Amino acid sequence: MNNAHHQAVELPPIRGQEFRRLCGSWATGVAVLTTHDDEGRRAALTMNAVTSLSLDPPLMLVCVANTSDTLMALRQSGVFCINVLAVGQEEIAARCAAKGSDKLERIPYRVGVTGVPVIEGSLVALECRLINDVSGGDHRILIGEVVSGYDSPGAPLLYFRGNYARL
């Protein structure tokens, strides 16, 4: 039997910029989340806080900043598409990361089965129906049930230590 006693040690919190720097060493794919508001206006944002959550039912989890101008549109429509970008789509990532009213202007897309934009040339596109929305600090944790998916050949666009990277 182990009789070791653990004492609670007060540790200083990691601050936002340091946390961001540390997390930047986790290489991720780059995705653009697309949606529309209740009046049909398109909205998009670049993100890497994306993960699969469940196989049965097929669920995806995305994290969106509370300050995102896309969050309200997503909540209004209740649908979104996770467009996983391919090498060569850096300009799309940059455009959708900026603030602006129509980030998808001049970006080729088609309308998916849920009515959301599906970016042409994406490595993978997963159309989702929003089923849960919970608080996660300065972000919302959104869970979507995948209702349709598409894939294309190619290599993924990666993000590492603040820059785009390739395999």
Contact map, one row per residue, 1 for C-alpha under 8 A:
11100000000000000000000000000000000000000000000000000000000000000000000000000000000000000000000000000000000000000000000000000000000000000000000000000000000000000000000
11110000000000000000000000000000000000000000000000000000000000000000000000000000000000000000000000000000000000000000000000000000000000000000000000000000000000000000000
11111000000000000000000000000000000000000000000000000000000000000000000000000000000000000000000000000000000000000000000000000000000000000000000000000000000000000000000
01111100000000000000000000000000000000000000000000000000000000000000000000000000000000000000000000000000000000000000000000000000000000000000000000000000000000000000000
00111110000000000000000000000000000000000000000000000000000000000000000000000000000000000000000000000000000000000000000000000000000000000000000000000000000000000000000
00011111000000000000000000000000000000000000000000000000000000000000000000000000000000000000000000000000000000000000000000000000000000000000000000000000000000000000000
00001111100000000000000000000000000000000000000000000000000000000000000000000000000000000000000000000000000000000000000000000000000000000000000000000000000000000000000
00000111110000000000000000000000000000000000000000000000000000000000000000000000000000000000000000000000000000000000000000000000000000000000000000000000000000000000000
00000011111000000000000000000000000000000000000000000000000000000000000000000000000000000000000000000000000000000000000000000000000000000000000000000000000000000000000
00000001111100000000000000000000000000000000000000000000000000000000000000000000000000000000000000000000000000000000000000000000000000000000000000000000000000000000000
00000000111110000000000000000000000000000000000000000000000000000000000000000000000000000000000000000000000000000000000000000000000000000000000000000000000000000000000
00000000011111000000000000000000000000000000000000000000000000000000000000000000000000000000000000000000000000000000000000000000000000000000000000000000000000000000000
00000000001111100000000000000000000000000000000000000000000000000000000000000000000000000000000000000000000000000000000000000000000000000000000000000000000000000000000
00000000000111110110000000000000000000000000000000000000000000000000000000000000000000000000000000000000000000000000000000000000000000000000000000000000000000000000000
00000000000011111110000000000000000000000000000000000000000000000000000000000000000000000000000000000000000000000000000000000000000000000000000000000000000000000000000
00000000000001111111000000000000000000000000000000000000000000000000000000000000000000000000000000000000000000000000000000000000000000000000000000000000000000000000000
00000000000000111111100000000000000000000000000000000000000000000000000000000000000000000000000000000000000000000000000000000000000000000000000000000000000000000000000
00000000000001111111110000000000000000000000000000000000000000000000000000000000000000000000000000000000000000000000000000000000000000000000000000000000000000000000000
00000000000001111111111000000000000000000000000000000000000000000000000000000000000000000000000000000000000000000000000000000000000000000000000000000000000000000000000
00000000000000011111111100000000000000000000000000000000000000000000000000000000000000000000000000000000000000000000000000000000000000000000000000000000000000000000000
00000000000000001111111110000000000000000000000000000000000000000000000000000000000000000000000000000000000000000000000000000000000000000000000000000000000000001000000
00000000000000000111111111000000000000000000000000000000000000000000000000000000000000000000000000000000000000000000000000000000000000000000000000000000000000000000000
00000000000000000011111111000000000000000000000000000000000000000000000000000000000000000000000000000000000000000000000000000000000000000000000000000000000000000000000
00000000000000000001111111100000000000000000000000000000000000000000000000000000000000000000000000000000000000000000000000000000000000000000000000000000000000011100000
00000000000000000000111111100000000000000000000000000000000000000000000000000000000000000000000000000000000000000000000000000000000000000000000000000000000000011000000
00000000000000000000011111110000000000000000000000000000000000000000000000000000000000000000000000000000000000000000000000000000000000000000000000000000000000011000000
00000000000000000000000111111000000000000000000000000000000000000000000000000000000000000000000000000000000000000000000000000000000000000000000000000000000001111000000
00000000000000000000000001111100000000000000000100000000000000000000000000000000000000000000000000000000000000000000000000000000000000000000000000000000000001110000000
00000000000000000000000000111110000000000000000100000000000000000000000000000000000110000000000000000000000000000000000000000000000000000000000000000000000111100000000
00000000000000000000000000011111000000000000011100000000000000000000000000000000000110000000100000000000000000000000000000000000000000000000000000000000000111100000000
00000000000000000000000000001111100000000000011101000000000000000000000000000000011110000000100000000000000000000000000000000000000000000000000000000000000000000000000
00000000000000000000000000000111110000000001111000000000000000000000000000000000011110000000100100000000000000000000000000000000000000000000000000000000000000000000000
00000000000000000000000000000011111000000001111000000000000000000000000000000001111000000000000000000000000000000000000000000000000000000000000000000000000000000000000
00000000000000000000000000000001111100000111100000000000000000000000000000000001111000000000000000000000000000000001110000000000000000000000000000000000000000000000000
00000000000000000000000000000000111110000111000000000000000000000000010011001011100000000000000000000000000000000001100000000000000000000000000000000000000000000000000
00000000000000000000000000000000011111111110000000000000000000000000000011011011000000000000000000000000000000000001000000000000000000000000000000000000000000000000000
00000000000000000000000000000000001111111110000000000000000000000000000111111000000000000000000000000000000000000000000000000000000000000000000000000000000000000000000
00000000000000000000000000000000000111111000000000000000000000000000000010011000000000000000000000000000000000000000000000000000000000000000000000000000000000000000000
00000000000000000000000000000000000111111000000000000000000000000000000000000000000000000000000000000000000000000000000000000000000000000000000000000000000000000000000
00000000000000000000000000000000000111111100000000000000000000000000000000000000000000000000000000000000000000000000000000000000000000000000000000000000000000000000000
00000000000000000000000000000000000111111110000000000000000000000000000000000000000000000000000000000000000000000000000000000000000000000000000000000000000000000000000
00000000000000000000000000000000011110011111000000000000000000000000000000000000000000000000000000000101000000000001100000000000000000000000000000000000000000000000000
00000000000000000000000000000000011110001111100000000000000000000000010010000000000000000000000000001111000000000000000000000000000000000000000000000000000000000000000
00000000000000000000000000000001111000000111110000000000000000000000010000000000000000000000000100000011000000000000000000000000000000000000000000000000000000000000000
00000000000000000000000000000001110000000011111000000000000000000000010000000000000000000000000111000000000000000000000000000000000000000000000000000000000000000000000
00000000000000000000000000000111100000000001111100000000000000000000000000000000000000000000110110000000000000000000000000000000000000000000000000000000000000000000000
00000000000000000000000000000111100000000000111111000000000000000000000000000000000000000000000010000000000000000000000000000000000000000000000000000000000000000000000
00000000000000000000000000011110000000000000011111000000000000000000000000000000000000000000000000000000000000000000000000000000000000000000000000000000000000000000000
00000000000000000000000000000000000000000000001111100000000001110000000000000000000000000000000000000000000000000000000000000000000000000000000000000000000000000000000
00000000000000000000000000000010000000000000001111110000000111100000000000000000000000000000000000000000000000000000000000000000000000000000000000000000000000000000000
00000000000000000000000000000000000000000000000011111000000111000000000000000000000000000000000000000000000000000000000000000000000000000000000000000000000000000000000
00000000000000000000000000000000000000000000000001111100001110000000000000000000000000000000000000000000000000000000000000000000000000000000000000000000000000000000000
00000000000000000000000000000000000000000000000000111110011110000000000000000000000000000000000000000000000000000000000000000000000000000000000000000000000000000000000
00000000000000000000000000000000000000000000000000011111111100000000000000000000000000000000000000000000000000000000000000000000000000000000000000000000000000000000000
00000000000000000000000000000000000000000000000000001111111000000000000000000000000000000000000000000000000000000000000000000000000000000000000000000000000000000000000
00000000000000000000000000000000000000000000000000000111111000000000000000000000000000000000000000000000000000000000000000000000000000000000000000000000000000000000000
00000000000000000000000000000000000000000000000000000111111000000000000000000000000000000000000000000000000000000000000000000000000000000000000010000000000000000000000
00000000000000000000000000000000000000000000000000001111111100000000000000000000000000000000000000000000000000000000000000000000000000000000000011000000000000000000000
00000000000000000000000000000000000000000000000000011111111110000000000000000000000000000000000000000000000000000000000000000000000000000000001111000000000000000000000
00000000000000000000000000000000000000000000000001111100011111000000000000000000000000000000000000000000000000000000000000000001000000000000001111000000000000000000000
00000000000000000000000000000000000000000000000001111000001111100000000000000000000000000000000000000000000000000000000000000000000000000000111100000000000000000000000
00000000000000000000000000000000000000000000000011100000000111110000000000000000000000000000000000000000000000000000000000000000000000000000111000000000000000000000000
00000000000000000000000000000000000000000000000011000000000011111000000000000000000000000000000000000000000000000000000000000000000000000011110000000000000000000000000
00000000000000000000000000000000000000000000000010000000000001111101001000000000000000000000000000000000000000000000000000000000000000000011110000000000000000000000000
00000000000000000000000000000000000000000000000000000000000000111111001000000000000000000000000000000000000000000000000000000000000000000111000000000000000000000000000
00000000000000000000000000000000000000000000000000000000000000011111001000000000000000000000000000000000000000000000000000000000000000000111000000000000000000000000000
00000000000000000000000000000000000000000000000000000000000000001111101000000000000000000000000000000000000000000000000000000000000000000000000000000000000000000000000
00000000000000000000000000000000000000000000000000000000000000011111111000000000000000000000000000000000000000000000000000000000000000000000000000000000000000000000000
00000000000000000000000000000000000000000000000000000000000000000011111110000000000000000000000000100000000000000000000000000000000000000000000000000000000000000000000
00000000000000000000000000000000001000000011100000000000000000000001111111000000000000000000000000000000000000000000000000000000000000000000000000000000000000000000000
00000000000000000000000000000000000000000000000000000000000000011111111111100000000000000000000000000000000000000000000000000000000000000000000000000000000000000000000
00000000000000000000000000000000000010000000000000000000000000000000111111110000000000000000000000000000000000000000000000000000000000000000000000000000000000000000000
00000000000000000000000000000000001111000010000000000000000000000000111111111000000000000000000000000000000000000000000000000000000000000000000000000000000000000000000
00000000000000000000000000000000001110000000000000000000000000000000011111111111000000000000000000000000000000000000000000000000000000000000000000000000000000000000000
00000000000000000000000000000000000010000000000000000000000000000000001111111110000000000000000000000000000000000000000000000000010000000000000000000000000000000000000
00000000000000000000000000000000000111000000000000000000000000000000000111111100000000000000000000000000000000000000000000000000000000000000000000000000000000000000000
00000000000000000000000000000000001111000000000000000000000000000000000011111110000000000000000000000000000000000000000000000000000000000000000000000000000000000000000
00000000000000000000000000000000000000000000000000000000000000000000000001111111000000000000000000000000000000000000000000000000111000000000000000000000000000000000000
00000000000000000000000000000000001100000000000000000000000000000000000001101111100000000000000000000000000000000101000000000011110000000000000100000000000000000000000
00000000000000000000000000000000111100000000000000000000000000000000000001000111110000000000000000000000000000000101000000000011110000000000000000000000000000000000000
00000000000000000000000000000000111000000000000000000000000000000000000000000011111000000000000000000000000000000001110000001111000000000000000000000000000000000000000
00000000000000000000000000000011110000000000000000000000000000000000000000000001111100000000000000000000000000000000000000011111000000000000000000000000000000000000000
00000000000000000000000000000011110000000000000000000000000000000000000000000000111110000000000000000000000000000000011001111100000000000000000000000000000000000000000
00000000000000000000000000001111000000000000000000000000000000000000000000000000011111000000000000000000000000000000000001111000000000000000000000000000000100000000000
00000000000000000000000000001111000000000000000000000000000000000000000000000000001111101000100000000000000000000000000011110000000000000000000000000000000110000000000
00000000000000000000000000000000000000000000000000000000000000000000000000000000000111111000000000000000000000000000000011100000000000000000000000000000011110000000000
00000000000000000000000000000000000000000000000000000000000000000000000000000000000011111100000000000000000000000000000000000000000000000000000000000000011111000000010
00000000000000000000000000000000000000000000000000000000000000000000000000000000000001111110000000000000000000000000000000000000000000000000000000000000000010000000000
00000000000000000000000000000000000000000000000000000000000000000000000000000000000011111111100000000000000000000000000000000000000000000000000000000000000010000000000
00000000000000000000000000000000000000000000000000000000000000000000000000000000000000111111110000000000000000000000000000000000000000000000000000000000000010000001000
00000000000000000000000000000000000000000000000000000000000000000000000000000000000000011111111000000000000000000000000000000000000000000000000000000000000000000000000
00000000000000000000000000000000000000000000000000000000000000000000000000000000000000001111111100000000001000000000000000000000000000000000000000000000000000000000000
00000000000000000000000000000111000000000000010000000000000000000000000000000000000010001111111110000000000000000000000000000000000000000000000000000000000000000000000
00000000000000000000000000000000000000000000010000000000000000000000000000000000000000000111111111000000000000000000000000000000000000000000000000000000000000000000000
00000000000000000000000000000000000000000000000000000000000000000000000000000000000000000011111111000011000000000000000000000000000000000000000000000000000000000000000
00000000000000000000000000000001000000000001110000000000000000000000000000000000000000000001111111100011000000000000000000000000000000000000000000000000000000000000000
00000000000000000000000000000000000000000000111000000000000000000000000000000000000000000000111111100000000000000000000000000000000000000000000000000000000000000000000
00000000000000000000000000000000000000000000100000000000000000000000000000000000000000000000011111110010000000000000000000000000000000000000000000000000000000000000000
00000000000000000000000000000000000000000000000000000000000000000000100000000000000000000000000111111010000000000000000000000000000000000000000000000000000000000000000
00000000000000000000000000000000000000000000000000000000000000000000000000000000000000000000000001111110000000000000000000000000000000000000000000000000000000000000000
00000000000000000000000000000000000000000010000000000000000000000000000000000000000000000000000000111110000000000000000000000000000000000000000000000000000000000000000
00000000000000000000000000000000000000000110000000000000000000000000000000000000000000000000000000011111100000000000000000000000000000000000000000000000000000000000000
00000000000000000000000000000000000000000011000000000000000000000000000000000000000000000000001101111111100000000000000000000000000000000000000000000000000000000000000
00000000000000000000000000000000000000000111000000000000000000000000000000000000000000000000001100000111111100000000000000000000000000000000000000000000000000000000000
00000000000000000000000000000000000000000000000000000000000000000000000000000000000000000000000000000111111000000000000000000000000000000000000000000000000000000000000
00000000000000000000000000000000000000000000000000000000000000000000000000000000000000000000000000000001111100000000000000000000000000000000000000000000000000000000000
00000000000000000000000000000000000000000000000000000000000000000000000000000000000000000001000000000001111110000000001000000000000000000000000000000000000000000000000
00000000000000000000000000000000000000000000000000000000000000000000000000000000000000000000000000000001011111000000001100000000000000000000000000000000000000000000000
00000000000000000000000000000000000000000000000000000000000000000000000000000000000000000000000000000000001111100000111100000000000000000000000000000000000000000000000
00000000000000000000000000000000000000000000000000000000000000000000000000000000000000000000000000000000000111110000111100000000000000000000000000000000000000000000000
00000000000000000000000000000000000000000000000000000000000000000000000000000000000000000000000000000000000011111111110000000000000000000000000000000000000000000000000
00000000000000000000000000000000000000000000000000000000000000000000000000000000000000000000000000000000000001111111110000000010000000000000000000000000000000000000000
00000000000000000000000000000000000000000000000000000000000000000000000000000000000000000000000000000000000000111111000000000010000000000000000000010000000000000000000
00000000000000000000000000000000000000000000000000000000000000000000000000000011000000000000000000000000000000111111000000000011000000000000000000000000000000000000000
00000000000000000000000000000000000000000000000000000000000000000000000000000000000000000000000000000000000000111111100000000000000000000000000000000000000000000000000
00000000000000000000000000000000011100000100000000000000000000000000000000000011100000000000000000000000000000111111110000000010000000000000000000000000000000000000000
00000000000000000000000000000000011000000100000000000000000000000000000000000000100000000000000000000000000011110011111000000000000000000000000000000000000000000000000
00000000000000000000000000000000010000000000000000000000000000000000000000000000101000000000000000000000000011110001111100001000000000000000000000000000000000000000000
00000000000000000000000000000000000000000000000000000000000000000000000000000000001000000000000000000000001111000000111111001000000000000000000000000000000000000000000
00000000000000000000000000000000000000000000000000000000000000000000000000000000000000000000000000000000000111000000011111000000000000000000000000000000000000000000000
00000000000000000000000000000000000000000000000000000000000000000000000000000000000011000000000000000000000000000000001111100000000000000000000000000001000000000000000
00000000000000000000000000000000000000000000000000000000000000000000000000000000001111000000000000000000000000000000001111111000000000000000000000000011000000000000000
00000000000000000000000000000000000000000000000000000000000000000000000000000000001111000000000000000000000000000000000011111000000000000000000000000011111100000000000
00000000000000000000000000000000000000000000000000000000000000000000000000000000011110000000000000000000000000000000000001111100000000000000000000001111000000000000000
00000000000000000000000000000000000000000000000000000000000000000000000000000000111100000000000000000000000000000000011001111110000000000000000000001110000000000000000
00000000000000000000000000000000000000000000000000000000000000000000000000000000111000000000000000000000000000000000000000011111000000000000000001111100000000000000000
00000000000000000000000000000000000000000000000000000000000000000000000000000011110000000000000000000000000000011101000000001111100000000000000001111000000000000000000
00000000000000000000000000000000000000000000000000000000000100000000000000000011110000000000000000000000000000000100000000000111110000000000000111110000000000000000000
00000000000000000000000000000000000000000000000000000000000000000000000000000111000000000000000000000000000000000000000000000011111000000000000111100000000000000000000
00000000000000000000000000000000000000000000000000000000000000000000000000100111000000000000000000000000000000000000000000000001111110000000011110000000000000000000000
00000000000000000000000000000000000000000000000000000000000000000000000000000100000000000000000000000000000000000000000000000000111110000000011110000000000000000000000
00000000000000000000000000000000000000000000000000000000000000000000000000000000000000000000000000000000000000000000000000000000011111000000111100000000000000000000000
00000000000000000000000000000000000000000000000000000000000000000000000000000000000000000000000000000000000000000000000000000000011111100001111000000000000000000000000
00000000000000000000000000000000000000000000000000000000000000000000000000000000000000000000000000000000000000000000000000000000000111110001110000000000000000000000000
00000000000000000000000000000000000000000000000000000000000000000000000000000000000000000000000000000000000000000000000000000000000011111111100000000000000000000000000
00000000000000000000000000000000000000000000000000000000000000000000000000000000000000000000000000000000000000000000000000000000000001111111100000000000000000000000000
00000000000000000000000000000000000000000000000000000000000000000000000000000000000000000000000000000000000000000000000000000000000000111111000000000000000000000000000
00000000000000000000000000000000000000000000000000000000000000001100000000000000000000000000000000000000000000000000000000000000000000111111000000000000000000000000000
00000000000000000000000000000000000000000000000000000000000000111100000000000000000000000000000000000000000000000000000000000000000000111111100000000000000000000000000
00000000000000000000000000000000000000000000000000000000000000111100000000000000000000000000000000000000000000000000000000000000000011111111110000000000000000000000000
00000000000000000000000000000000000000000000000000000000000011110000000000000000000000000000000000000000000000000000000000000000000111110011111000000000000000000000000
00000000000000000000000000000000000000000000000000000000000011110000000000000000000000000000000000000000000000000000000000000000011111000001111100000000000000000000000
00000000000000000000000000000000000000000000000000000000001111000000000000000000000000000000000000000000000000000000000000000000011110000000111110000000000000000000000
00000000000000000000000000000000000000000000000000000000001110000000000000000010000000000000000000000000000000000000000000000001111100000000011111000000000000000000000
00000000000000000000000000000000000000000000000000000000111100000000000000000000000000000000000000000000000000000000000000000001111000000000001111100000000000000000000
00000000000000000000000000000000000000000000000000000000011100000000000000000000000000000000000000000000000000000000000000000111100000000000000111111000000000000000000
00000000000000000000000000000000000000000000000000000000000000000000000000000000000000000000000000000000000000000000000000000111100000000000000011111000000000000000000
00000000000000000000000000000000000000000000000000000000000000000000000000000000000000000000000000000000000000001000000000000111000000000000000001111100000000000000000
00000000000000000000000000000000000000000000000000000000000000000000000000000000000000000000000000000000000000000000000000011110000000000000000001111110000000000000000
00000000000000000000000000000000000000000000000000000000000000000000000000000000000000000000000000000000000000000000000000011100000000000000000000011111000000000000000
00000000000000000000000000000000000000000000000000000000000000000000000000000000000000000000000000000000000000000000000001111000000000000000000000001111100000000000000
00000000000000000000000000000000000000000000000000000000000000000000000000000000000000000000000000000000000000000000000011110000000000000000000000000111110000000000000
00000000000000000000000000000000000000000000000000000000000000000000000000000000000000000000000000000000000000000000000000100000000000000000000000000011111000000000000
00000000000000000000000000000000000000000000000000000000000000000000000000000000000001100000000000000000000000000000000000100000000000000000000000000001111100000000000
00000000000000000000000000000000000000000000000000000000000000000000000000000000000001100000000000000000000000000000000000100000000000000000000000000000111110000000001
00000000000000000000000000001100000000000000000000000000000000000000000000000000000111100000000000000000000000000000000000100000000000000000000000000000011111000000011
00000000000000000000000000001100000000000000000000000000000000000000000000000000000011111100000000000000000000000000000000000000000000000000000000000000001111100001110
00000000000000000000000000111100000000000000000000000000000000000000000000000000000000100000000000000000000000000000000000000000000000000000000000000000000111110001111
00000000000000000000000000111100000000000000000000000000000000000000000000000000000000000000000000000000000000000000000000000000000000000000000000000000000011111111100
00000000000000000000000111110000000000000000000000000000000000000000000000000000000000000000000000000000000000000000000000000000000000000000000000000000000001111111100
00000000000000000000100111100000000000000000000000000000000000000000000000000000000000000000000000000000000000000000000000000000000000000000000000000000000000111110000
00000000000000000000000100000000000000000000000000000000000000000000000000000000000000000000000000000000000000000000000000000000000000000000000000000000000000111111000
00000000000000000000000000000000000000000000000000000000000000000000000000000000000000000000000000000000000000000000000000000000000000000000000000000000000000111111100
00000000000000000000000000000000000000000000000000000000000000000000000000000000000000000100000000000000000000000000000000000000000000000000000000000000000011110111110
00000000000000000000000000000000000000000000000000000000000000000000000000000000000000000000000000000000000000000000000000000000000000000000000000000000000011110011111
00000000000000000000000000000000000000000000000000000000000000000000000000000000000000100000000000000000000000000000000000000000000000000000000000000000000111000001111
00000000000000000000000000000000000000000000000000000000000000000000000000000000000000000000000000000000000000000000000000000000000000000000000000000000001101000000111
